[in-house]
Amino acid sequence: MGRGTKFPYLRQDFAASIVVFLVALPLCVGVAVASGVPAELGLITGIVGGLVTGVMRGSSLQVSGPAAGLTVLVFEAVQSFGPAALGVIVLATGLLQLAMGAMRLGRWFRAISVSVVEGMLAGIGLVLIAGQLYAAAGVEAPRTGTGKIAGIPGMLTEAASSTPALTSLAMGAGTIALVVAWNRTPKRVRAVPGALAAVVLATLLTLVFGLPVATVRVQGLLDAVQVPGFGDIGGAAVLALLGTVAAFTLIASAESLFSAAAVDRLHDGPRTRYDKELMAQGTGNTVCGLLGALPMTAVIVRSSANVRAGARTRASRVLHGVWLLLFAALLPSALGLIPLPALAGILIHAGWKLIPLRAIVTLWREHRGEALILVVTAVAIVAVNMFEGVLTGLALSVAKAAWDASHIKLEVVDSSGGCVRARLSGNATFLRLPKILDSLEALPDDRPISLDLSGLTHLDHACRTALENWAERHSASGTEPVRLTRTDAVTAAP
């Protein structure tokens, strides 16, 4: 098609949209089922991600929809507040994202420590894997993350004595094996996404052999829509609801903007405008909330598939939303044929990919503090919950940054028998105060001392007060008063 036409890249975008649709379809359904809501709600979020967020400016090739990274949080919210409250939470999340985008706060999400984000994804991955192992066996999972992990051996032991459970587990394991092996098949075969191939194969096996496994429950696209009802939320639950909204907003926004940065590295087209992308995500989540659907984020799996399939403009992601809508409208009964163990296997594989094993090894070798933040964040999410786990990671990240920023060095020139000249350089903050005082108090107390503070770039109030008190104590010992050399920058410090 010539360059002078209105849509010069329609052929490339059309082909890419088919690939993204095939990647998104099983994930939309699987994420919804794992979140404890009707499968149709996952499709609705995918449709909104294509038809609403897809037409907006921000990141031109990034694809949005329901994400495995929010599965655990959505499941917790549905269990705590009920399905009717999900729309309220997602609507509030979207409105908050719109407000933050309008205030140009999108770029600030890039300041969140990568270790916190990777720790968050690792914690989600661990809980997702543990929970979907129970789904693969066709049994109900414990509610807590630690309960899920601790109960796995007992669950496997009980499943070994049940033919339906063993059949279900075998299908889940086979799905994982096929998805992993699919990447080693010829390129022409890989044109069909591995997850879709696994779901189709599992469905055919279930139909042909009448396997005793559970399948997706279907209730219809329109019947699945639940307009948010604020009356369904009790007054006592408002505070907890606000915490959940904050967690949704933080995690969905961070995951989307980090995904945008990753997608930018995959192509040489227009770069992401982070504030506009945050508003696009907010618009999509607002619409999803009004429909009672799942929250959306940008999804790196779909986005990278979009880029690698040759997409050039936003048309590819819009078209993928059209294909999802047509599938949901014309073939809704096909959802009821999909075996749940196959979807569980796909999500276990997705959860495994969320755990950055290589990054942990690299960080441990080069930045052990960052590796510790990653691991603690992940463990806190598993042991407590998503929101408090992320807050723990953020607090550790801020504490580490403050500690790293407060480098201090004391140089001492001891002229024999004369004045001891000491020079402090770096950032003197309360975090390093014990080290500073230990070093100064180790200086001889029977000789005059000259302390040069001109090398300090920052001197906080606690350190300045401590230095002045030390100088008074040293001068009181009968020696000459300590001579402090200051600069305007230091004396102006609070």
Stockholm file with secondary structure:
# STOCKHOLM 1.0

chainA/1-494         MGRGTKFPYLRQDFAASIVVFLVALPLCVGVAVASGVPAELGLITGIVGGLVTGVMRGSSLQVSGPAAGLTVLVFEAVQSFGPAALGVIVLATGLLQLAMGAMRLGRWFRAISVSVVEGMLAGIGLVLIAGQLYAAAGVEAPRTGTGKIAGIPGMLTEAASSTPALTSLAMGAGTIALVVAWNRTPKRVRAVPGALAAVVLATLLTLVFGLPVATVRVQGLLDAVQVPGFGDIGGAAVLALLGTVAAFTLIASAESLFSAAAVDRLHDGPRTRYDKELMAQGTGNTVCGLLGALPMTAVIVRSSANVRAGARTRASRVLHGVWLLLFAALLPSALGLIPLPALAGILIHAGWKLIPLRAIVTLWREHRGEALILVVTAVAIVAVNMFEGVLTGLALSVAKAAWDASHIKLEVVDSSGGCVRARLSGNATFLRLPKILDSLEALPDDRPISLDLSGLTHLDHACRTALENWAERHSASGTEPVRLTRTDAVTAAP
#=GR chainA/1-494 SS CCTTSSCTTHHHHHHHHHHHHHHHHHHHHHHHHHTTSCHHHHHHHHHHHHHTGGGSSSCTTCCEECCGGGHHHHHHHHHHHCGGGHHHHHHHHHHHHHHHHHTTCGGGGGGSCHHHHHHHHHHHHHHHHHHHHHHHHTSCCCSSHHHHHHTHHHHHHHHTTCHHHHHHHHHHHHHHHHHHHHTTSCTTGGGSCHHHHHHHHHHHHHHHHTCCCCBCCCCCHHHHCCCCCGGGSCGGGHHHHHHHHHHHHHHHHHHHHHHHHHHHTTCSSCCCCHHHHHHHHHHHHHHHHHTTCCCCEECHHHHHHHHHTTCCSTHHHHHHHHHHHHHHHHCGGGGGGSBHHHHHHHHHHHHHHHSCHHHHHHHHHHCHHHHHHHHHHHHHHHHTCHHHHHHHHHHHHHHHHHHHHCCEEEEEEECTTSCEEEEEEEEECGGGHHHHHHHHHTSCTTSCEEEEEEEEEEECHHHHHHHHHHHHHHHTTTSCCCEEECCHHHHTCC
#=GC SS_cons         CCTTSSCTTHHHHHHHHHHHHHHHHHHHHHHHHHTTSCHHHHHHHHHHHHHTGGGSSSCTTCCEECCGGGHHHHHHHHHHHCGGGHHHHHHHHHHHHHHHHHTTCGGGGGGSCHHHHHHHHHHHHHHHHHHHHHHHHTSCCCSSHHHHHHTHHHHHHHHTTCHHHHHHHHHHHHHHHHHHHHTTSCTTGGGSCHHHHHHHHHHHHHHHHTCCCCBCCCCCHHHHCCCCCGGGSCGGGHHHHHHHHHHHHHHHHHHHHHHHHHHHTTCSSCCCCHHHHHHHHHHHHHHHHHTTCCCCEECHHHHHHHHHTTCCSTHHHHHHHHHHHHHHHHCGGGGGGSBHHHHHHHHHHHHHHHSCHHHHHHHHHHCHHHHHHHHHHHHHHHHTCHHHHHHHHHHHHHHHHHHHHCCEEEEEEECTTSCEEEEEEEEECGGGHHHHHHHHHTSCTTSCEEEEEEEEEEECHHHHHHHHHHHHHHHTTTSCCCEEECCHHHHTCC
//
